[in-house]
Amino acid sequence: MEKTVYICFCTDVIHEGHRNIVDHAKKYGRVVAGCLSDREMIRCTKFPITSEEERMALYRTIDGIDEVVLQKDMLYNDVIEKIRPDFVVHGDNWKTGAERLIRNHVESLITPYGGKIIDVPYTYSESVKKVDRRLREKLAMPEYRRKRLRQLLEMTPIVKAMEAHSGLTGLIVEKTVVDGNNGKLDQFDCMWVSSLCDSTDKGKPDIELVDMTSRLRTINDIIEVTTKPIILDGDTGGLTEHFVYNVRTLERIGVSAVIIEDKTGLKKNSLFGTEVVQTQDSIENFSAKIAAGKKAQLSEDFMIIARIESLILERGMDDALERAFAFTAAGADGIMIHSRKKEADEIFEFCDKFREKDKKTPIVVVPTSFSHVTEEELSEHGVNIVIYANQLMRAAFPVMQRTAEDILKAHRAKEVDSQLMPFKDIIRLIDEI
């Protein structure tokens, strides 16, 4: 009886490396190729450019493949249970790094019935590098990057955004992949460009002192080296007459969304709450700003998300909900609800009451104060986007300060060598672009 050989593809373009895998596979029997689903691809560091149907059609054209199936689980559970392949063929690059988790799991599934893994030497060549580089460049193009946040909202239970304030932190967000608690690979979905962190990185106070021109330079630094979607902290949005132009600019360069808060006057960080004087905009004025921004944008991809400060300013739940429904009626593509309390009770209450009337509008939260709350808990209350708004900046500062102090105390750098990352590892991260 002819043996069954299984291979999995998660690519939009076939190059010599993929053909090499197929050539090895067909030596062992009938080849079944799996097309990893969109939902699983975004958890495996690769965002699809083409649809599942288009990828499956592409794989069917490859000489040596006998059948193509949709693989809905990155850990191969579904296809191995159904197909029970005699061999699973894969490039040997999955023997190291985070992907080794997948290989180990596949081995545990097929070994009991006598199945085997065949690791094919990964193809390293200029032509393969060229194809991979073109794919990354295509993902980074504004028309692809801009729409990706909406696609993520459709494909994943909760979108995870991490703060980035430079090209280097953008690369960290882009490339960090871990073994998730669910036994699968996990990563951040998009980047949050915070006005607080952008200002802090420039040594400036967070009072909208850093203007949009400077903010755009930061965004451009991140865009040049990454592919993931970007959500911008737009503070109050400024004057409505200025906001409409900024919407066009952000949309043009490929930003996916801007979040603006319903406050007026000199910017004060929300976590100060009522400790400093903060003025909330009227529902009418802020609704008009949202409507003007939506009218100005040219594509359906760009999102304007309204940030509500009612709970921060202790104006009450009713005020927060009234504003939420008014802002969505004005055209807001999402609602961000903020709180500085240590417990998430009022956030959960808001989400539950908002979801009673509105099942679709995305809800965004920033769990800085209630950091013990998990993404799963937030998702259960209808949250769609969670933003880790300042953790990279806050992590870097104390380490840099301690390093500077230790060098001053020792009058040399040897004492800090053990706590420093080898610079070749940083160079390797950058060289992989």
C-alpha positions as CSV (number, residue, x, y, z in Angstrom):
1,M,0.0,0.0,0.0
2,E,1.3,3.4,-1.0
3,K,2.6,5.5,1.9
4,T,1.1,9.0,2.7
5,V,3.4,11.9,3.1
6,Y,2.3,15.2,4.6
7,I,3.8,18.7,4.1
8,C,2.4,22.0,5.3
9,F,2.8,25.3,3.5
10,C,2.1,28.8,4.9
11,T,3.4,30.9,2.0
12,D,1.9,33.1,-0.7
13,V,4.8,32.5,-3.1
14,I,6.5,29.2,-4.1
15,H,10.3,29.3,-4.4
16,E,13.0,26.7,-4.8
17,G,13.0,25.9,-1.1
18,H,9.4,24.8,-1.3
19,R,10.0,22.8,-4.4
20,N,12.9,21.1,-2.7
21,I,10.5,20.0,0.1
22,V,8.1,18.6,-2.4
23,D,10.9,16.7,-4.3
24,H,12.0,15.0,-1.1
25,A,8.4,14.2,-0.1
26,K,7.4,12.5,-3.3
27,K,10.2,10.0,-2.8
28,Y,8.3,8.5,0.1
29,G,4.8,8.2,-1.3
30,R,1.6,10.1,-2.1
31,V,2.0,13.8,-1.2
32,V,-0.7,15.7,0.7
33,A,0.0,19.4,1.1
34,G,-1.7,21.3,3.9
35,C,-2.6,25.0,3.5
36,L,-2.3,26.6,6.9
37,S,-5.4,28.7,7.6
38,D,-5.4,32.5,7.9
39,R,-6.2,32.3,11.6
40,E,-3.3,30.1,12.3
41,M,-0.8,31.9,10.0
42,I,-1.1,35.1,12.0
43,R,0.0,33.2,15.1
44,C,2.9,31.7,13.2
45,T,4.7,35.0,12.4
46,K,3.3,35.2,8.8
47,F,0.4,37.3,7.8
48,P,-1.3,36.1,4.6
49,I,-1.4,38.4,1.6
50,T,-3.7,36.1,-0.4
51,S,-6.7,34.2,0.7
52,E,-6.8,30.5,1.8
53,E,-8.6,29.6,-1.4
54,E,-5.9,31.4,-3.5
55,R,-3.1,29.7,-1.6
56,M,-4.7,26.2,-2.0
57,A,-5.1,26.8,-5.8
58,L,-1.4,27.8,-6.0
59,Y,-0.3,24.6,-4.2
60,R,-2.4,22.5,-6.5
61,T,-0.3,23.7,-9.4
62,I,2.9,22.3,-7.9
63,D,4.2,19.3,-9.7
64,G,4.4,16.3,-7.3
65,I,1.5,17.3,-5.0
66,D,-1.4,14.9,-5.2
67,E,-3.9,16.6,-2.8
68,V,-4.3,19.9,-1.0
69,V,-6.2,20.3,2.3
70,L,-6.9,23.1,4.6
71,Q,-4.9,22.8,7.9
72,K,-6.8,24.6,10.7
73,D,-4.4,23.9,13.5
74,M,-0.7,25.0,13.6
75,L,0.0,22.0,15.7
76,Y,-1.2,19.6,13.0
77,N,-3.8,18.0,15.3
78,D,-6.6,18.1,12.8
79,V,-4.7,16.8,9.7
80,I,-2.8,14.1,11.6
81,E,-6.0,12.8,13.2
82,K,-7.8,12.7,9.8
83,I,-4.9,11.7,7.4
84,R,-2.6,9.7,9.8
85,P,0.4,10.3,7.4
86,D,3.3,7.8,7.4
87,F,5.7,10.7,7.0
88,V,5.7,14.4,7.8
89,V,8.3,16.3,5.8
90,H,9.5,19.8,6.8
91,G,12.5,22.0,6.5
92,D,15.0,21.5,9.4
93,N,14.6,25.1,10.4
94,W,11.8,24.0,12.8
95,K,14.3,22.1,14.9
96,T,15.4,25.3,16.6
97,G,13.7,28.5,18.0
98,A,10.0,28.7,18.9
99,E,9.0,26.4,16.0
100,R,10.6,23.4,17.8
101,L,7.5,23.3,19.9
102,I,5.5,22.4,16.8
103,R,8.0,19.8,15.7
104,N,8.0,18.1,19.1
105,H,4.2,18.0,19.2
106,V,3.9,16.5,15.7
107,E,6.5,13.9,16.7
108,S,4.4,13.0,19.8
109,L,1.3,12.6,17.5
110,I,2.8,10.3,14.8
111,T,5.3,8.2,16.8
112,P,2.7,6.0,18.6
113,Y,1.4,4.6,15.2
114,G,4.8,4.4,13.6
115,G,4.9,7.7,11.7
116,K,8.2,9.5,11.1
117,I,9.4,13.1,10.6
118,I,11.8,13.8,7.8
119,D,13.8,17.0,8.3
120,V,15.0,18.4,5.0
121,P,18.0,20.8,5.0
122,Y,16.6,24.3,4.7
123,T,17.4,26.0,1.5
124,Y,19.6,29.1,1.9
125,S,20.2,30.8,-1.4
126,E,20.1,34.3,-2.9
127,S,16.9,33.5,-4.8
128,V,15.1,32.4,-1.7
129,K,16.3,35.4,0.2
130,K,15.1,37.6,-2.6
131,V,11.6,36.1,-2.6
132,D,11.3,36.4,1.2
133,R,12.5,40.0,1.1
134,R,9.9,40.9,-1.5
135,L,7.2,39.3,0.6
136,R,8.2,41.4,3.6
137,E,8.4,44.5,1.5
138,K,4.9,43.8,0.2
139,L,3.5,43.3,3.7
140,A,5.1,46.7,4.7
141,M,3.4,48.6,1.8
142,P,0.7,51.0,3.1
143,E,-2.2,49.4,1.3
144,Y,-1.4,46.0,2.9
145,R,-0.4,47.2,6.4
146,R,-3.3,49.7,6.7
147,K,-6.1,47.1,6.3
148,R,-4.4,44.5,8.5
149,L,-5.9,45.7,11.8
150,R,-9.5,45.2,10.5
151,Q,-8.4,41.7,9.2
152,L,-7.0,40.8,12.6
153,L,-10.2,41.9,14.3
154,E,-12.1,39.4,12.2
155,M,-9.6,36.5,12.6
156,T,-8.5,36.6,16.2
157,P,-10.4,36.6,19.5
158,I,-8.3,39.5,20.9
159,V,-5.7,41.7,19.1
160,K,-2.5,42.3,21.2
161,A,-0.7,45.6,20.7
162,M,2.7,46.4,22.2
163,E,4.2,49.9,22.6
164,A,7.0,50.8,20.2
165,H,8.8,54.1,20.2
166,S,11.7,53.5,17.8
167,G,12.8,51.3,14.9
168,L,14.6,49.0,17.4
169,T,11.6,48.5,19.7
170,G,9.5,48.0,16.5
171,L,11.7,45.2,15.6
172,I,11.3,43.7,19.1
173,V,7.6,43.8,18.7
174,E,7.7,42.4,15.2
175,K,10.0,39.5,15.9
176,T,9.3,38.3,19.4
177,V,7.7,34.8,19.3
178,V,7.1,32.6,22.3
179,D,5.7,29.2,23.2
180,G,2.2,30.2,24.3
181,N,0.4,28.9,27.3
182,N,-2.0,27.1,24.9
183,G,0.8,25.0,23.5
184,K,1.0,27.1,20.3
185,L,3.2,29.9,19.2
186,D,2.2,33.4,20.2
187,Q,3.3,36.9,19.3
188,F,2.1,40.5,19.3
189,D,-0.3,41.5,16.5
190,C,0.4,45.1,16.1
191,M,2.2,48.2,17.5
192,W,1.1,51.1,19.6
193,V,2.9,54.3,19.0
194,S,2.3,56.1,22.3
195,S,2.6,59.9,22.7
196,L,3.8,59.3,26.3
197,C,6.7,57.0,25.2
198,D,7.5,59.0,22.1
199,S,7.8,62.2,24.2
200,T,9.8,60.4,26.9
201,D,12.2,59.0,24.4
202,K,12.9,62.5,23.3
203,G,13.2,63.7,26.8
204,K,10.1,65.9,26.6
205,P,7.0,66.1,28.8
206,D,3.8,64.4,27.7
207,I,1.8,67.6,27.0
208,E,1.5,67.3,23.2
209,L,4.8,69.3,23.0
210,V,6.1,66.8,20.4
211,D,4.3,67.8,17.3
212,M,2.8,65.6,14.5
213,T,5.8,66.2,12.2
214,S,8.1,64.7,14.9
215,R,5.6,61.9,15.6
216,L,5.6,61.0,11.9
217,R,9.4,60.7,11.9
218,T,9.0,58.1,14.7
219,I,6.3,56.2,12.8
220,N,8.5,56.3,9.7
221,D,11.4,54.8,11.6
222,I,9.1,51.9,12.6
223,I,7.5,51.5,9.2
224,E,10.9,51.2,7.5
225,V,11.8,48.0,9.4
226,T,8.5,46.3,10.3
227,T,5.4,44.9,8.6
228,K,2.8,44.8,11.5
229,P,-0.1,47.2,11.7
230,I,0.3,50.4,13.7
231,I,-2.2,52.1,16.1
232,L,-1.3,55.7,16.8
233,D,-2.0,57.5,20.1
234,G,-3.4,60.8,18.7
235,D,-4.0,62.5,22.1
236,T,-6.9,64.9,21.6
237,G,-6.6,65.0,17.9
238,G,-6.0,68.7,18.1
239,L,-8.1,71.2,16.3
240,T,-10.7,69.6,14.0
241,E,-9.3,71.6,11.1
242,H,-5.9,70.0,11.7
243,F,-7.2,66.5,12.5
244,V,-8.7,66.0,9.1
245,Y,-5.3,66.6,7.4
246,N,-3.5,64.3,9.9
247,V,-6.1,61.5,9.1
248,R,-5.2,61.8,5.4
249,T,-1.4,61.7,6.2
250,L,-1.7,58.7,8.6
251,E,-3.9,56.8,6.1
252,R,-1.5,57.5,3.2
253,I,1.6,56.2,5.1
254,G,-0.2,53.0,6.1
255,V,-1.2,53.6,9.8
256,S,-4.2,51.4,10.6
257,A,-5.8,53.4,13.3
258,V,-5.6,56.6,15.4
259,I,-7.1,56.8,18.9
260,I,-8.2,60.3,20.1
261,E,-9.4,61.2,23.5
262,D,-12.4,63.3,24.4
263,K,-10.4,66.0,26.3
264,T,-9.5,69.6,25.6
265,G,-6.9,72.1,26.6
266,L,-3.3,71.4,27.6
267,K,-2.6,67.6,27.6
268,K,-2.3,65.9,31.0
269,N,-1.7,62.2,31.3
270,S,-4.9,60.3,32.1
271,L,-3.3,58.3,34.9
272,F,-3.2,61.5,37.0
273,G,-7.0,61.5,36.9
274,T,-8.6,64.2,39.1
275,E,-5.3,65.0,40.7
276,V,-4.7,67.6,38.0
277,V,-7.2,69.8,36.2
278,Q,-8.5,68.1,33.0
279,T,-11.3,69.2,30.8
280,Q,-13.5,66.8,29.0
281,D,-14.8,67.9,25.6
282,S,-18.5,68.1,25.0
283,I,-20.2,65.2,23.2
284,E,-21.2,67.5,20.4
285,N,-17.8,68.8,19.7
286,F,-16.0,65.5,19.9
287,S,-18.6,63.8,17.7
288,A,-18.1,66.6,15.1
289,K,-14.4,65.9,15.2
290,I,-14.9,62.2,14.6
291,A,-17.4,62.8,11.8
292,A,-15.0,65.3,10.1
293,G,-12.1,62.7,10.3
294,K,-14.3,60.0,8.8
295,K,-15.4,62.3,6.0
296,A,-11.7,63.1,5.2
297,Q,-10.4,59.5,4.9
298,L,-10.3,58.0,1.5
299,S,-10.3,54.2,2.2
300,E,-12.5,51.9,4.3
301,D,-9.4,50.5,6.0
302,F,-8.4,53.3,8.3
303,M,-10.0,53.4,11.8
304,I,-10.7,56.3,14.1
305,I,-11.2,55.1,17.6
306,A,-12.7,57.3,20.3
307,R,-11.1,57.2,23.8
308,I,-13.5,58.0,26.6
309,E,-12.2,59.6,29.8
310,S,-15.4,59.6,31.9
311,L,-14.2,56.9,34.3
312,I,-10.8,58.5,34.6
313,L,-12.4,61.8,35.5
314,E,-15.0,60.2,37.8
315,R,-17.9,61.4,35.7
316,G,-19.7,58.0,36.1
317,M,-20.8,55.0,34.1
318,D,-23.8,56.6,32.5
319,D,-21.7,59.5,31.1
320,A,-19.2,57.0,29.7
321,L,-21.9,54.9,28.0
322,E,-23.8,58.0,26.7
323,R,-20.5,59.1,25.0
324,A,-19.7,55.7,23.6
325,F,-23.1,55.4,21.8
326,A,-22.9,59.0,20.6
327,F,-19.3,58.6,19.3
328,T,-20.2,55.4,17.4
329,A,-23.2,57.1,15.9
330,A,-20.8,59.9,14.7
331,G,-18.8,57.2,12.9
332,A,-16.2,56.0,15.4
333,D,-14.8,52.6,14.4
334,G,-14.0,51.6,17.9
335,I,-14.3,52.7,21.6
336,M,-11.4,52.8,24.0
337,I,-12.5,52.9,27.6
338,H,-9.8,53.9,30.2
339,S,-9.5,53.5,33.9
340,R,-6.8,54.1,36.5
341,K,-8.3,51.8,39.2
342,K,-6.3,48.7,40.3
343,E,-9.4,46.5,39.7
344,A,-11.1,46.1,36.4
345,D,-14.7,46.0,37.8
346,E,-15.7,49.3,36.2
347,I,-14.1,48.3,32.9
348,F,-16.0,45.0,32.9
349,E,-19.2,46.8,33.8
350,F,-18.8,49.3,30.9
351,C,-18.0,46.5,28.4
352,D,-21.0,44.4,29.5
353,K,-23.4,47.3,29.3
354,F,-22.0,48.5,26.0
355,R,-22.3,45.0,24.5
356,E,-25.9,44.8,25.5
357,K,-26.7,47.3,22.8
358,D,-23.7,47.1,20.5
359,K,-22.3,43.7,19.6
360,K,-19.9,44.7,16.9
361,T,-18.0,47.9,17.5
362,P,-14.5,47.0,18.7
363,I,-13.7,47.8,22.4
364,V,-10.1,48.8,23.3
365,V,-8.5,48.7,26.7
366,V,-5.1,49.6,28.2
367,P,-4.6,47.5,31.3
368,T,-1.8,49.5,32.8
369,S,-3.4,49.9,36.2
370,F,-5.2,46.5,36.3
371,S,-2.3,44.6,34.9
372,H,-3.3,41.3,36.6
373,V,-6.3,40.9,34.3
374,T,-5.6,38.4,31.5
375,E,-6.4,38.7,27.8
376,E,-8.9,35.8,28.1
377,E,-10.8,37.6,30.9
378,L,-11.0,40.8,28.8
379,S,-12.2,38.9,25.8
380,E,-14.9,37.3,27.8
381,H,-16.3,40.8,28.5
382,G,-16.2,41.7,24.8
383,V,-12.8,43.4,24.5
384,N,-11.3,43.2,21.1
385,I,-8.0,45.0,21.4
386,V,-5.6,45.1,24.4
387,I,-2.8,47.6,24.3
388,Y,0.4,47.2,26.4
389,A,1.0,50.9,26.3
390,N,4.4,51.7,27.9
391,Q,6.0,48.5,29.2
392,L,9.1,48.5,26.9
393,M,9.9,52.1,27.8
394,R,9.5,51.4,31.5
395,A,11.6,48.3,31.3
396,A,14.5,50.0,29.5
397,F,14.8,53.1,31.8
398,P,15.8,51.4,35.1
399,V,18.2,49.0,33.4
400,M,20.0,51.9,31.6
401,Q,20.1,54.0,34.7
402,R,21.5,51.1,36.8
403,T,24.2,50.4,34.1
404,A,25.3,54.0,34.1
405,E,25.5,54.1,37.9
406,D,27.5,50.8,38.0
407,I,30.1,52.2,35.5
408,L,30.5,55.4,37.5
409,K,31.0,53.4,40.7
410,A,33.6,51.0,39.2
411,H,35.3,53.5,36.9
412,R,35.2,50.8,34.1
413,A,32.6,48.8,32.2
414,K,33.7,45.2,33.2
415,E,31.2,45.1,36.1
416,V,28.2,45.5,33.8
417,D,29.3,43.1,31.1
418,S,27.4,40.2,32.5
419,Q,24.1,42.1,32.3
420,L,24.5,43.3,28.8
421,M,23.2,41.6,25.6
422,P,26.0,40.7,23.2
423,F,26.0,43.4,20.5
424,K,26.2,40.7,17.8
425,D,22.7,39.5,18.8
426,I,21.4,43.0,18.3
427,I,23.1,43.2,14.9
428,R,21.6,39.8,14.0
429,L,18.1,41.1,14.8
430,I,18.7,44.1,12.5
431,D,20.4,42.2,9.7
432,E,17.4,39.9,9.4
433,I,15.4,42.7,7.9
